[in-house]
Amino acid sequence: MQVDLVNAACGYEWTLADMMRSGERGWNLKRAINNRMGLTRANDKLPKAFLEPYKEGGAEGFIPDFAEMLNAYYEARGWDMQSGRPSKEKLIELRLEDVAMDIWE
């Protein structure tokens, strides 16, 4: 298990939950940095090929609803729907209070 490898390499006594939380903190921190550099929800796009209808198969003619998928992703992450920033509450929950104050105030 990866947790065992991280613990052995770093001298930690992490659980899987600790490792997942660390990853979530990193992902939200990366997003906050990108937001601070001017990136917004408008920059969240898929490549053109993913937004064209399938030409054959069981999903022929289907085009994924990217806006709906993005909303679901933001909701699952705890991010603001309009701006795409991690919510103040999510950052505080992840013990990133200084980041929350920086991008929200």
Distance bins in CASP14 RR format, pairs under 12 A and 6 or more apart:
PFRMAT RR
TARGET T0000
AUTHOR 0000-0000-0000
RMODE 2
METHOD distances of the structure
MODEL  1
1 7 0 0 0 0 1 0 0 0 0 0 0
1 8 0 0 0 0 0 1 0 0 0 0 0
1 14 0 0 0 0 0 1 0 0 0 0 0
1 15 0 0 0 0 0 1 0 0 0 0 0
1 16 1 0 0 1 0 0 0 0 0 0 0
1 19 0 0 0 0 1 0 0 0 0 0 0
2 8 0 0 0 0 0 1 0 0 0 0 0
2 9 0 0 0 0 0 1 0 0 0 0 0
2 10 0 0 0 0 0 1 0 0 0 0 0
2 12 0 0 0 0 0 1 0 0 0 0 0
2 14 0 0 0 0 1 0 0 0 0 0 0
2 15 0 0 0 0 0 1 0 0 0 0 0
2 16 0 0 0 0 1 0 0 0 0 0 0
2 18 0 0 0 0 0 1 0 0 0 0 0
2 19 1 0 0 1 0 0 0 0 0 0 0
2 20 0 0 0 0 0 1 0 0 0 0 0
2 22 0 0 0 0 0 1 0 0 0 0 0
2 23 0 0 0 0 0 1 0 0 0 0 0
3 9 0 0 0 0 0 1 0 0 0 0 0
3 10 0 0 0 0 0 1 0 0 0 0 0
3 11 0 0 0 0 0 1 0 0 0 0 0
3 12 0 0 0 0 1 0 0 0 0 0 0
3 13 0 0 0 0 1 0 0 0 0 0 0
3 14 1 0 1 0 0 0 0 0 0 0 0
3 15 1 0 0 1 0 0 0 0 0 0 0
3 16 1 0 1 0 0 0 0 0 0 0 0
3 17 0 0 0 0 1 0 0 0 0 0 0
3 18 1 0 0 1 0 0 0 0 0 0 0
3 19 1 0 1 0 0 0 0 0 0 0 0
3 20 0 0 0 0 1 0 0 0 0 0 0
3 21 0 0 0 0 0 1 0 0 0 0 0
3 22 0 0 0 0 0 1 0 0 0 0 0
4 10 0 0 0 0 0 1 0 0 0 0 0
4 11 0 0 0 0 0 1 0 0 0 0 0
4 12 0 0 0 0 0 1 0 0 0 0 0
4 13 0 0 0 0 0 1 0 0 0 0 0
4 14 0 0 0 0 1 0 0 0 0 0 0
4 15 0 0 0 0 0 1 0 0 0 0 0
4 16 0 0 0 0 0 1 0 0 0 0 0
4 19 0 0 0 0 0 1 0 0 0 0 0
5 11 0 0 0 0 0 1 0 0 0 0 0
5 12 0 0 0 0 0 1 0 0 0 0 0
5 14 0 0 0 0 0 1 0 0 0 0 0
5 19 0 0 0 0 0 1 0 0 0 0 0
6 12 1 0 0 1 0 0 0 0 0 0 0
6 13 0 0 0 0 0 1 0 0 0 0 0
6 14 1 0 0 1 0 0 0 0 0 0 0
6 15 0 0 0 0 0 1 0 0 0 0 0
6 16 0 0 0 0 0 1 0 0 0 0 0
6 18 0 0 0 0 1 0 0 0 0 0 0
6 19 1 0 0 1 0 0 0 0 0 0 0
6 20 0 0 0 0 0 1 0 0 0 0 0
6 22 0 0 0 0 1 0 0 0 0 0 0
6 23 0 0 0 0 0 1 0 0 0 0 0
7 13 1 0 0 1 0 0 0 0 0 0 0
7 14 1 0 1 0 0 0 0 0 0 0 0
7 15 0 0 0 0 1 0 0 0 0 0 0
7 16 0 0 0 0 0 1 0 0 0 0 0
7 18 0 0 0 0 1 0 0 0 0 0 0
7 19 0 0 0 0 1 0 0 0 0 0 0
8 14 0 0 0 0 0 1 0 0 0 0 0
10 18 0 0 0 0 0 1 0 0 0 0 0
10 19 0 0 0 0 0 1 0 0 0 0 0
10 22 0 0 0 0 0 1 0 0 0 0 0
12 18 1 0 0 1 0 0 0 0 0 0 0
12 19 0 0 0 0 1 0 0 0 0 0 0
12 22 0 0 0 0 1 0 0 0 0 0 0
13 19 0 0 0 0 0 1 0 0 0 0 0
14 20 0 0 0 0 1 0 0 0 0 0 0
14 21 0 0 0 0 1 0 0 0 0 0 0
14 22 1 0 0 1 0 0 0 0 0 0 0
14 23 0 0 0 0 0 1 0 0 0 0 0
15 21 0 0 0 0 1 0 0 0 0 0 0
15 22 0 0 0 0 0 1 0 0 0 0 0
16 22 0 0 0 0 0 1 0 0 0 0 0
16 23 0 0 0 0 0 1 0 0 0 0 0
17 23 0 0 0 0 0 1 0 0 0 0 0
17 24 0 0 0 0 0 1 0 0 0 0 0
18 24 0 0 0 0 0 1 0 0 0 0 0
18 25 0 0 0 0 0 1 0 0 0 0 0
19 25 0 0 0 0 0 1 0 0 0 0 0
19 26 0 0 0 0 0 1 0 0 0 0 0
20 26 0 0 0 0 0 1 0 0 0 0 0
20 27 0 0 0 0 0 1 0 0 0 0 0
20 94 0 0 0 0 0 1 0 0 0 0 0
21 27 0 0 0 0 0 1 0 0 0 0 0
21 28 0 0 0 0 0 1 0 0 0 0 0
21 93 0 0 0 0 1 0 0 0 0 0 0
21 94 1 0 0 1 0 0 0 0 0 0 0
21 95 0 0 0 0 1 0 0 0 0 0 0
21 96 0 0 0 0 0 1 0 0 0 0 0
22 28 0 0 0 0 0 1 0 0 0 0 0
22 29 0 0 0 0 0 1 0 0 0 0 0
22 94 0 0 0 0 1 0 0 0 0 0 0
22 95 0 0 0 0 0 1 0 0 0 0 0
22 96 0 0 0 0 0 1 0 0 0 0 0
23 29 0 0 0 0 1 0 0 0 0 0 0
23 30 0 0 0 0 1 0 0 0 0 0 0
23 31 0 0 0 0 0 1 0 0 0 0 0
23 94 0 0 0 0 1 0 0 0 0 0 0
24 30 0 0 0 0 0 1 0 0 0 0 0
24 31 0 0 0 0 0 1 0 0 0 0 0
24 76 0 0 0 0 0 1 0 0 0 0 0
24 77 0 0 0 0 1 0 0 0 0 0 0
24 78 0 0 0 0 0 1 0 0 0 0 0
24 79 0 0 0 0 0 1 0 0 0 0 0
24 86 0 0 0 0 1 0 0 0 0 0 0
24 90 0 0 0 0 1 0 0 0 0 0 0
24 91 0 0 0 0 0 1 0 0 0 0 0
24 93 0 0 0 0 1 0 0 0 0 0 0
24 94 1 0 0 1 0 0 0 0 0 0 0
24 95 0 0 0 0 0 1 0 0 0 0 0
24 96 0 0 0 0 0 1 0 0 0 0 0
25 31 0 0 0 0 0 1 0 0 0 0 0
25 32 0 0 0 0 0 1 0 0 0 0 0
25 86 0 0 0 0 0 1 0 0 0 0 0
25 90 0 0 0 0 0 1 0 0 0 0 0
25 91 0 0 0 0 1 0 0 0 0 0 0
25 92 0 0 0 0 0 1 0 0 0 0 0
25 93 0 0 0 0 1 0 0 0 0 0 0
25 94 1 0 1 0 0 0 0 0 0 0 0
25 95 1 0 0 1 0 0 0 0 0 0 0
25 96 1 0 0 1 0 0 0 0 0 0 0
25 99 0 0 0 0 1 0 0 0 0 0 0
26 32 0 0 0 0 1 0 0 0 0 0 0
26 33 0 0 0 0 1 0 0 0 0 0 0
26 34 0 0 0 0 0 1 0 0 0 0 0
26 77 0 0 0 0 0 1 0 0 0 0 0
26 86 0 0 0 0 0 1 0 0 0 0 0
26 91 0 0 0 0 0 1 0 0 0 0 0
26 94 0 0 0 0 1 0 0 0 0 0 0
26 95 0 0 0 0 0 1 0 0 0 0 0
26 96 0 0 0 0 1 0 0 0 0 0 0
26 99 0 0 0 0 0 1 0 0 0 0 0
27 33 0 0 0 0 0 1 0 0 0 0 0
27 34 0 0 0 0 0 1 0 0 0 0 0
27 73 0 0 0 0 0 1 0 0 0 0 0
27 76 0 0 0 0 0 1 0 0 0 0 0
27 77 1 0 0 1 0 0 0 0 0 0 0
27 78 0 0 0 0 0 1 0 0 0 0 0
27 79 0 0 0 0 0 1 0 0 0 0 0
27 86 0 0 0 0 1 0 0 0 0 0 0
27 90 0 0 0 0 0 1 0 0 0 0 0
27 91 0 0 0 0 0 1 0 0 0 0 0
27 94 0 0 0 0 1 0 0 0 0 0 0
27 96 0 0 0 0 0 1 0 0 0 0 0
28 34 0 0 0 0 0 1 0 0 0 0 0
28 35 0 0 0 0 0 1 0 0 0 0 0
28 77 1 0 0 1 0 0 0 0 0 0 0
28 78 0 0 0 0 1 0 0 0 0 0 0
28 79 0 0 0 0 1 0 0 0 0 0 0
28 80 0 0 0 0 0 1 0 0 0 0 0
28 84 0 0 0 0 0 1 0 0 0 0 0
28 85 0 0 0 0 1 0 0 0 0 0 0
28 86 1 0 1 0 0 0 0 0 0 0 0
28 87 0 0 0 0 1 0 0 0 0 0 0
28 88 0 0 0 0 0 1 0 0 0 0 0
28 89 0 0 0 0 0 1 0 0 0 0 0
28 90 1 0 0 1 0 0 0 0 0 0 0
28 91 1 0 0 1 0 0 0 0 0 0 0
28 92 0 0 0 0 0 1 0 0 0 0 0
28 93 0 0 0 0 1 0 0 0 0 0 0
28 94 1 0 1 0 0 0 0 0 0 0 0
28 95 0 0 0 0 0 1 0 0 0 0 0
28 96 1 0 0 1 0 0 0 0 0 0 0
28 99 1 0 0 1 0 0 0 0 0 0 0
28 100 0 0 0 0 1 0 0 0 0 0 0
28 103 0 0 0 0 0 1 0 0 0 0 0
29 35 0 0 0 0 0 1 0 0 0 0 0
29 36 0 0 0 0 0 1 0 0 0 0 0
29 86 0 0 0 0 1 0 0 0 0 0 0
29 90 0 0 0 0 0 1 0 0 0 0 0
29 91 0 0 0 0 1 0 0 0 0 0 0
29 94 0 0 0 0 1 0 0 0 0 0 0
29 95 0 0 0 0 0 1 0 0 0 0 0
29 96 1 0 0 1 0 0 0 0 0 0 0
29 98 0 0 0 0 0 1 0 0 0 0 0
29 99 1 0 0 1 0 0 0 0 0 0 0
29 100 0 0 0 0 0 1 0 0 0 0 0
29 102 0 0 0 0 0 1 0 0 0 0 0
29 103 0 0 0 0 0 1 0 0 0 0 0
30 36 0 0 0 0 0 1 0 0 0 0 0
30 37 0 0 0 0 0 1 0 0 0 0 0
30 39 0 0 0 0 0 1 0 0 0 0 0
30 77 0 0 0 0 0 1 0 0 0 0 0
30 86 0 0 0 0 1 0 0 0 0 0 0
30 96 0 0 0 0 0 1 0 0 0 0 0
30 99 0 0 0 0 0 1 0 0 0 0 0
31 37 0 0 0 0 0 1 0 0 0 0 0
31 38 0 0 0 0 0 1 0 0 0 0 0
31 39 0 0 0 0 1 0 0 0 0 0 0
31 40 0 0 0 0 0 1 0 0 0 0 0
31 41 0 0 0 0 0 1 0 0 0 0 0
31 43 0 0 0 0 0 1 0 0 0 0 0
31 44 0 0 0 0 0 1 0 0 0 0 0
31 73 0 0 0 0 0 1 0 0 0 0 0
31 74 0 0 0 0 0 1 0 0 0 0 0
31 77 0 0 0 0 1 0 0 0 0 0 0
31 78 0 0 0 0 0 1 0 0 0 0 0
31 79 1 0 0 1 0 0 0 0 0 0 0
31 80 0 0 0 0 0 1 0 0 0 0 0
31 83 0 0 0 0 0 1 0 0 0 0 0
31 84 1 0 0 1 0 0 0 0 0 0 0
31 85 1 0 0 1 0 0 0 0 0 0 0
31 86 1 0 1 0 0 0 0 0 0 0 0
31 87 0 0 0 0 0 1 0 0 0 0 0
31 90 0 0 0 0 1 0 0 0 0 0 0
31 91 0 0 0 0 1 0 0 0 0 0 0
31 94 0 0 0 0 0 1 0 0 0 0 0
31 96 0 0 0 0 0 1 0 0 0 0 0
31 99 0 0 0 0 1 0 0 0 0 0 0
31 103 0 0 0 0 1 0 0 0 0 0 0
32 38 0 0 0 0 0 1 0 0 0 0 0
32 39 0 0 0 0 0 1 0 0 0 0 0
32 77 0 0 0 0 0 1 0 0 0 0 0
32 79 0 0 0 0 1 0 0 0 0 0 0
32 80 0 0 0 0 0 1 0 0 0 0 0
32 83 0 0 0 0 0 1 0 0 0 0 0
32 84 0 0 0 0 0 1 0 0 0 0 0
32 85 1 0 0 1 0 0 0 0 0 0 0
32 86 1 0 1 0 0 0 0 0 0 0 0
32 87 0 0 0 0 0 1 0 0 0 0 0
32 88 0 0 0 0 0 1 0 0 0 0 0
32 90 0 0 0 0 1 0 0 0 0 0 0
32 91 1 0 0 1 0 0 0 0 0 0 0
32 94 0 0 0 0 0 1 0 0 0 0 0
32 96 1 0 0 1 0 0 0 0 0 0 0
32 97 0 0 0 0 0 1 0 0 0 0 0
32 98 0 0 0 0 0 1 0 0 0 0 0
32 99 1 0 1 0 0 0 0 0 0 0 0
32 100 0 0 0 0 1 0 0 0 0 0 0
32 101 0 0 0 0 0 1 0 0 0 0 0
32 102 1 0 0 1 0 0 0 0 0 0 0
32 103 1 0 1 0 0 0 0 0 0 0 0
32 104 0 0 0 0 1 0 0 0 0 0 0
33 39 0 0 0 0 1 0 0 0 0 0 0
33 85 0 0 0 0 0 1 0 0 0 0 0
33 86 0 0 0 0 0 1 0 0 0 0 0
33 96 0 0 0 0 0 1 0 0 0 0 0
33 99 0 0 0 0 1 0 0 0 0 0 0
33 102 0 0 0 0 1 0 0 0 0 0 0
33 103 0 0 0 0 1 0 0 0 0 0 0
34 40 0 0 0 0 1 0 0 0 0 0 0
34 41 0 0 0 0 0 1 0 0 0 0 0
34 43 0 0 0 0 1 0 0 0 0 0 0
34 44 0 0 0 0 0 1 0 0 0 0 0
34 79 0 0 0 0 0 1 0 0 0 0 0
34 83 0 0 0 0 0 1 0 0 0 0 0
34 84 0 0 0 0 1 0 0 0 0 0 0
34 85 0 0 0 0 1 0 0 0 0 0 0
34 86 0 0 0 0 0 1 0 0 0 0 0
34 103 0 0 0 0 0 1 0 0 0 0 0
35 41 0 0 0 0 1 0 0 0 0 0 0
35 42 0 0 0 0 0 1 0 0 0 0 0
35 43 0 0 0 0 1 0 0 0 0 0 0
35 44 0 0 0 0 0 1 0 0 0 0 0
35 79 0 0 0 0 1 0 0 0 0 0 0
35 80 0 0 0 0 1 0 0 0 0 0 0
35 83 1 0 0 1 0 0 0 0 0 0 0
35 84 1 0 0 1 0 0 0 0 0 0 0
35 85 1 0 1 0 0 0 0 0 0 0 0
35 86 1 0 0 1 0 0 0 0 0 0 0
35 87 0 0 0 0 0 1 0 0 0 0 0
35 91 0 0 0 0 0 1 0 0 0 0 0
35 99 0 0 0 0 1 0 0 0 0 0 0
35 100 0 0 0 0 0 1 0 0 0 0 0
35 102 0 0 0 0 1 0 0 0 0 0 0
35 103 1 0 1 0 0 0 0 0 0 0 0
35 104 0 0 0 0 0 1 0 0 0 0 0
36 83 0 0 0 0 0 1 0 0 0 0 0
36 85 0 0 0 0 1 0 0 0 0 0 0
36 86 0 0 0 0 0 1 0 0 0 0 0
36 99 0 0 0 0 1 0 0 0 0 0 0
36 100 0 0 0 0 0 1 0 0 0 0 0
36 102 1 0 0 1 0 0 0 0 0 0 0
36 103 1 0 1 0 0 0 0 0 0 0 0
36 104 0 0 0 0 0 1 0 0 0 0 0
37 43 0 0 0 0 0 1 0 0 0 0 0
37 85 0 0 0 0 0 1 0 0 0 0 0
37 103 0 0 0 0 0 1 0 0 0 0 0
38 83 0 0 0 0 0 1 0 0 0 0 0
38 84 0 0 0 0 0 1 0 0 0 0 0
38 85 0 0 0 0 0 1 0 0 0 0 0
38 103 0 0 0 0 0 1 0 0 0 0 0
39 45 0 0 0 0 0 1 0 0 0 0 0
39 83 0 0 0 0 0 1 0 0 0 0 0
39 84 0 0 0 0 1 0 0 0 0 0 0
39 85 0 0 0 0 1 0 0 0 0 0 0
39 103 0 0 0 0 0 1 0 0 0 0 0
40 74 0 0 0 0 0 1 0 0 0 0 0
40 79 0 0 0 0 0 1 0 0 0 0 0
40 80 0 0 0 0 1 0 0 0 0 0 0
40 81 0 0 0 0 0 1 0 0 0 0 0
40 82 0 0 0 0 1 0 0 0 0 0 0
40 83 1 0 1 0 0 0 0 0 0 0 0
40 84 1 0 0 1 0 0 0 0 0 0 0
40 85 0 0 0 0 1 0 0 0 0 0 0
40 103 0 0 0 0 0 1 0 0 0 0 0
41 66 0 0 0 0 0 1 0 0 0 0 0
41 67 0 0 0 0 1 0 0 0 0 0 0
41 70 1 0 0 1 0 0 0 0 0 0 0
41 71 0 0 0 0 1 0 0 0 0 0 0
41 73 0 0 0 0 0 1 0 0 0 0 0
41 74 1 0 0 1 0 0 0 0 0 0 0
41 79 0 0 0 0 1 0 0 0 0 0 0
41 80 0 0 0 0 1 0 0 0 0 0 0
41 81 1 0 0 1 0 0 0 0 0 0 0
41 82 1 0 0 1 0 0 0 0 0 0 0
41 83 1 0 0 1 0 0 0 0 0 0 0
41 84 1 0 1 0 0 0 0 0 0 0 0
41 85 0 0 0 0 1 0 0 0 0 0 0
42 67 0 0 0 0 0 1 0 0 0 0 0
42 70 0 0 0 0 0 1 0 0 0 0 0
42 82 0 0 0 0 0 1 0 0 0 0 0
42 83 0 0 0 0 1 0 0 0 0 0 0
42 84 0 0 0 0 1 0 0 0 0 0 0
43 70 0 0 0 0 0 1 0 0 0 0 0
43 83 0 0 0 0 0 1 0 0 0 0 0
43 84 0 0 0 0 1 0 0 0 0 0 0
43 85 0 0 0 0 0 1 0 0 0 0 0
44 66 0 0 0 0 1 0 0 0 0 0 0
44 67 0 0 0 0 0 1 0 0 0 0 0
44 69 0 0 0 0 0 1 0 0 0 0 0
44 70 1 0 1 0 0 0 0 0 0 0 0
44 71 0 0 0 0 0 1 0 0 0 0 0
44 73 0 0 0 0 1 0 0 0 0 0 0
44 74 0 0 0 0 1 0 0 0 0 0 0
44 77 0 0 0 0 0 1 0 0 0 0 0
44 79 0 0 0 0 0 1 0 0 0 0 0
44 81 0 0 0 0 0 1 0 0 0 0 0
44 83 0 0 0 0 0 1 0 0 0 0 0
44 84 1 0 0 1 0 0 0 0 0 0 0
44 85 0 0 0 0 0 1 0 0 0 0 0
45 51 0 0 0 0 1 0 0 0 0 0 0
45 66 1 0 0 1 0 0 0 0 0 0 0
45 67 0 0 0 0 0 1 0 0 0 0 0
45 69 0 0 0 0 0 1 0 0 0 0 0
45 70 0 0 0 0 1 0 0 0 0 0 0
46 52 0 0 0 0 0 1 0 0 0 0 0
46 63 0 0 0 0 0 1 0 0 0 0 0
46 64 0 0 0 0 1 0 0 0 0 0 0
46 65 0 0 0 0 0 1 0 0 0 0 0
46 66 1 0 1 0 0 0 0 0 0 0 0
46 67 0 0 0 0 0 1 0 0 0 0 0
46 69 0 0 0 0 1 0 0 0 0 0 0
46 70 0 0 0 0 1 0 0 0 0 0 0
46 73 0 0 0 0 0 1 0 0 0 0 0
47 64 0 0 0 0 0 1 0 0 0 0 0
47 66 0 0 0 0 0 1 0 0 0 0 0
48 63 0 0 0 0 0 1 0 0 0 0 0
48 66 0 0 0 0 0 1 0 0 0 0 0
49 55 0 0 0 0 0 1 0 0 0 0 0
49 63 0 0 0 0 0 1 0 0 0 0 0
49 64 0 0 0 0 0 1 0 0 0 0 0
50 62 0 0 0 0 0 1 0 0 0 0 0
50 63 0 0 0 0 1 0 0 0 0 0 0
50 64 1 0 0 1 0 0 0 0 0 0 0
50 65 0 0 0 0 0 1 0 0 0 0 0
50 66 1 0 0 1 0 0 0 0 0 0 0
50 69 0 0 0 0 0 1 0 0 0 0 0
51 62 0 0 0 0 0 1 0 0 0 0 0
51 63 1 0 0 1 0 0 0 0 0 0 0
51 64 1 0 0 1 0 0 0 0 0 0 0
51 65 0 0 0 0 0 1 0 0 0 0 0
51 66 1 0 0 1 0 0 0 0 0 0 0
51 67 0 0 0 0 0 1 0 0 0 0 0
51 69 0 0 0 0 0 1 0 0 0 0 0
52 59 0 0 0 0 0 1 0 0 0 0 0
52 60 0 0 0 0 0 1 0 0 0 0 0
52 61 0 0 0 0 1 0 0 0 0 0 0
52 62 0 0 0 0 0 1 0 0 0 0 0
52 63 1 0 0 1 0 0 0 0 0 0 0
52 64 0 0 0 0 0 1 0 0 0 0 0
52 66 0 0 0 0 0 1 0 0 0 0 0
53 59 0 0 0 0 1 0 0 0 0 0 0
53 60 1 0 0 1 0 0 0 0 0 0 0
53 61 1 1 0 0 0 0 0 0 0 0 0
53 62 1 0 0 1 0 0 0 0 0 0 0
53 63 1 0 1 0 0 0 0 0 0 0 0
53 64 0 0 0 0 1 0 0 0 0 0 0
54 60 1 0 1 0 0 0 0 0 0 0 0
54 61 1 0 1 0 0 0 0 0 0 0 0
54 62 1 0 1 0 0 0 0 0 0 0 0
54 63 0 0 0 0 1 0 0 0 0 0 0
54 64 0 0 0 0 1 0 0 0 0 0 0
55 61 1 0 0 1 0 0 0 0 0 0 0
55 62 0 0 0 0 0 1 0 0 0 0 0
55 63 0 0 0 0 0 1 0 0 0 0 0
56 62 0 0 0 0 0 1 0 0 0 0 0
63 69 0 0 0 0 0 1 0 0 0 0 0
64 70 0 0 0 0 0 1 0 0 0 0 0
64 72 0 0 0 0 0 1 0 0 0 0 0
65 71 0 0 0 0 1 0 0 0 0 0 0
65 72 0 0 0 0 1 0 0 0 0 0 0
66 72 0 0 0 0 0 1 0 0 0 0 0
66 73 0 0 0 0 0 1 0 0 0 0 0
67 73 0 0 0 0 0 1 0 0 0 0 0
67 74 0 0 0 0 0 1 0 0 0 0 0
67 81 0 0 0 0 0 1 0 0 0 0 0
68 74 0 0 0 0 0 1 0 0 0 0 0
68 75 0 0 0 0 0 1 0 0 0 0 0
68 81 0 0 0 0 0 1 0 0 0 0 0
69 75 0 0 0 0 0 1 0 0 0 0 0
69 76 0 0 0 0 0 1 0 0 0 0 0
70 76 0 0 0 0 0 1 0 0 0 0 0
70 77 0 0 0 0 0 1 0 0 0 0 0
70 79 0 0 0 0 1 0 0 0 0 0 0
70 81 0 0 0 0 1 0 0 0 0 0 0
70 82 0 0 0 0 0 1 0 0 0 0 0
70 84 0 0 0 0 1 0 0 0 0 0 0
71 77 0 0 0 0 0 1 0 0 0 0 0
71 78 0 0 0 0 0 1 0 0 0 0 0
71 79 0 0 0 0 1 0 0 0 0 0 0
71 80 0 0 0 0 0 1 0 0 0 0 0
71 81 1 0 0 1 0 0 0 0 0 0 0
71 82 0 0 0 0 0 1 0 0 0 0 0
71 84 0 0 0 0 0 1 0 0 0 0 0
72 78 0 0 0 0 0 1 0 0 0 0 0
72 79 0 0 0 0 0 1 0 0 0 0 0
72 81 0 0 0 0 0 1 0 0 0 0 0
73 79 1 0 0 1 0 0 0 0 0 0 0
73 81 0 0 0 0 0 1 0 0 0 0 0
73 84 0 0 0 0 1 0 0 0 0 0 0
74 80 1 0 0 1 0 0 0 0 0 0 0
74 81 1 0 1 0 0 0 0 0 0 0 0
74 82 0 0 0 0 1 0 0 0 0 0 0
74 83 0 0 0 0 1 0 0 0 0 0 0
74 84 1 0 0 1 0 0 0 0 0 0 0
74 85 0 0 0 0 1 0 0 0 0 0 0
74 86 0 0 0 0 1 0 0 0 0 0 0
74 87 0 0 0 0 1 0 0 0 0 0 0
74 90 0 0 0 0 0 1 0 0 0 0 0
75 81 1 0 0 1 0 0 0 0 0 0 0
75 84 0 0 0 0 0 1 0 0 0 0 0
75 87 0 0 0 0 0 1 0 0 0 0 0
75 90 0 0 0 0 0 1 0 0 0 0 0
76 90 0 0 0 0 0 1 0 0 0 0 0
77 84 0 0 0 0 1 0 0 0 0 0 0
77 85 0 0 0 0 0 1 0 0 0 0 0
77 86 1 0 0 1 0 0 0 0 0 0 0
77 87 0 0 0 0 1 0 0 0 0 0 0
77 89 0 0 0 0 0 1 0 0 0 0 0
77 90 1 0 0 1 0 0 0 0 0 0 0
77 91 0 0 0 0 0 1 0 0 0 0 0
77 93 0 0 0 0 0 1 0 0 0 0 0
77 94 0 0 0 0 0 1 0 0 0 0 0
78 84 0 0 0 0 1 0 0 0 0 0 0
78 85 0 0 0 0 1 0 0 0 0 0 0
78 86 1 0 0 1 0 0 0 0 0 0 0
78 87 1 0 1 0 0 0 0 0 0 0 0
78 88 0 0 0 0 0 1 0 0 0 0 0
78 89 1 0 0 1 0 0 0 0 0 0 0
78 90 1 0 1 0 0 0 0 0 0 0 0
78 91 0 0 0 0 1 0 0 0 0 0 0
78 92 0 0 0 0 0 1 0 0 0 0 0
78 93 0 0 0 0 1 0 0 0 0 0 0
78 94 0 0 0 0 0 1 0 0 0 0 0
79 85 1 0 0 1 0 0 0 0 0 0 0
79 86 1 0 1 0 0 0 0 0 0 0 0
79 87 1 0 0 1 0 0 0 0 0 0 0
79 88 0 0 0 0 0 1 0 0 0 0 0
79 89 0 0 0 0 0 1 0 0 0 0 0
79 90 1 0 0 1 0 0 0 0 0 0 0
79 91 0 0 0 0 0 1 0 0 0 0 0
79 103 0 0 0 0 0 1 0 0 0 0 0
80 86 1 0 0 1 0 0 0 0 0 0 0
80 87 1 0 1 0 0 0 0 0 0 0 0
80 88 0 0 0 0 1 0 0 0 0 0 0
80 89 0 0 0 0 0 1 0 0 0 0 0
80 90 0 0 0 0 1 0 0 0 0 0 0
80 91 0 0 0 0 0 1 0 0 0 0 0
80 100 0 0 0 0 0 1 0 0 0 0 0
80 103 0 0 0 0 1 0 0 0 0 0 0
80 104 0 0 0 0 1 0 0 0 0 0 0
81 87 0 0 0 0 1 0 0 0 0 0 0
83 103 0 0 0 0 1 0 0 0 0 0 0
83 104 0 0 0 0 1 0 0 0 0 0 0
84 90 0 0 0 0 0 1 0 0 0 0 0
84 103 0 0 0 0 0 1 0 0 0 0 0
85 91 0 0 0 0 1 0 0 0 0 0 0
85 99 0 0 0 0 0 1 0 0 0 0 0
85 100 0 0 0 0 1 0 0 0 0 0 0
85 102 0 0 0 0 0 1 0 0 0 0 0
85 103 1 0 1 0 0 0 0 0 0 0 0
85 104 1 0 0 1 0 0 0 0 0 0 0
86 92 0 0 0 0 1 0 0 0 0 0 0
86 93 0 0 0 0 1 0 0 0 0 0 0
86 94 0 0 0 0 1 0 0 0 0 0 0
86 96 0 0 0 0 1 0 0 0 0 0 0
86 99 1 0 0 1 0 0 0 0 0 0 0
86 100 1 0 0 1 0 0 0 0 0 0 0
86 102 0 0 0 0 0 1 0 0 0 0 0
86 103 1 0 0 1 0 0 0 0 0 0 0
86 104 0 0 0 0 1 0 0 0 0 0 0
87 93 0 0 0 0 1 0 0 0 0 0 0
87 94 0 0 0 0 0 1 0 0 0 0 0
87 96 0 0 0 0 0 1 0 0 0 0 0
87 99 0 0 0 0 0 1 0 0 0 0 0
87 100 0 0 0 0 1 0 0 0 0 0 0
87 103 0 0 0 0 0 1 0 0 0 0 0
87 104 0 0 0 0 1 0 0 0 0 0 0
88 94 0 0 0 0 0 1 0 0 0 0 0
88 96 0 0 0 0 1 0 0 0 0 0 0
88 97 0 0 0 0 1 0 0 0 0 0 0
88 98 0 0 0 0 0 1 0 0 0 0 0
88 99 0 0 0 0 1 0 0 0 0 0 0
88 100 1 0 1 0 0 0 0 0 0 0 0
88 101 0 0 0 0 1 0 0 0 0 0 0
88 102 0 0 0 0 0 1 0 0 0 0 0
88 103 0 0 0 0 1 0 0 0 0 0 0
88 104 1 0 1 0 0 0 0 0 0 0 0
88 105 0 0 0 0 1 0 0 0 0 0 0
89 96 0 0 0 0 0 1 0 0 0 0 0
89 97 0 0 0 0 0 1 0 0 0 0 0
89 100 0 0 0 0 1 0 0 0 0 0 0
89 104 0 0 0 0 1 0 0 0 0 0 0
90 96 0 0 0 0 1 0 0 0 0 0 0
90 97 0 0 0 0 0 1 0 0 0 0 0
90 99 0 0 0 0 0 1 0 0 0 0 0
90 100 0 0 0 0 1 0 0 0 0 0 0
90 103 0 0 0 0 0 1 0 0 0 0 0
90 104 0 0 0 0 0 1 0 0 0 0 0
91 97 1 0 0 1 0 0 0 0 0 0 0
91 98 0 0 0 0 1 0 0 0 0 0 0
91 99 1 0 1 0 0 0 0 0 0 0 0
91 100 1 1 0 0 0 0 0 0 0 0 0
91 101 0 0 0 0 1 0 0 0 0 0 0
91 102 0 0 0 0 1 0 0 0 0 0 0
91 103 1 0 0 1 0 0 0 0 0 0 0
91 104 1 0 0 1 0 0 0 0 0 0 0
91 105 0 0 0 0 0 1 0 0 0 0 0
92 98 0 0 0 0 0 1 0 0 0 0 0
92 99 0 0 0 0 1 0 0 0 0 0 0
92 100 1 0 1 0 0 0 0 0 0 0 0
92 101 0 0 0 0 1 0 0 0 0 0 0
92 104 0 0 0 0 1 0 0 0 0 0 0
93 99 0 0 0 0 0 1 0 0 0 0 0
93 100 0 0 0 0 1 0 0 0 0 0 0
94 100 0 0 0 0 1 0 0 0 0 0 0
96 102 0 0 0 0 1 0 0 0 0 0 0
96 103 0 0 0 0 1 0 0 0 0 0 0
96 104 0 0 0 0 0 1 0 0 0 0 0
97 103 0 0 0 0 0 1 0 0 0 0 0
97 104 0 0 0 0 0 1 0 0 0 0 0
97 105 0 0 0 0 0 1 0 0 0 0 0
98 104 0 0 0 0 0 1 0 0 0 0 0
98 105 0 0 0 0 0 1 0 0 0 0 0
99 105 0 0 0 0 0 1 0 0 0 0 0
END
